[in-house]
Amino acid sequence: MESICAYLRHDHQRCDELFDRAETSVAQRKWEAAIDSFRRFQDMLRRHVRMEESVLLPAFEQTLSGGAGPAAILRAEHRQIDGIVDRMRDAIERFDPAAYVLHAETLTLLMQQHALKEEDMLYPLLDRVLASNRDKLISAMMQYIDPHAPQLATS
């Protein structure tokens, strides 16, 4: 099975693709497509955050002493991201491209910084310290991303 890092990077990319589709549709003033893409992005992002907060961060906190501090920072950033996404949803539902773009730029910066922390530090660290539980963790994470994914047998 792939690494924790590879699995979660792929999920970040899927979120980014939906975000890009929504942004393109807003720029083209294709509101129905924009709303559909944005709702799919928002749903996927929320599932990703729930998965991290329910599976990944608790594993991080339980495995590493001092993990509670960095986990708290990531959770706070998740709340910031969620607030910006809510403002973007409001803007798109009002057909307000200027407000949408303003919030989208803020979200892009915040998500880039957040993803760097996760992809360059947290995920590779977890791949090393949780190697023996990797398959079990990925299986648990898959249930948040795709509830219909098959459960993997654990060693």
Secondary structure, DSSP 8 states (H G I E B T S, - for coil): ---HHHHHHHHHHHHHHHHHHHHHHHHTT-HHHHHHHHHHHHHHHHHHHHHIIIIIHHHHHHHSTTTHHHHHHHHHHHHHHHHHHHHHHHHHHTT-HHHHHHHHHHHHHHHHHHHHHIIIIIHHHHHHHTGGGHHHHHHHHHHHH-TTS------
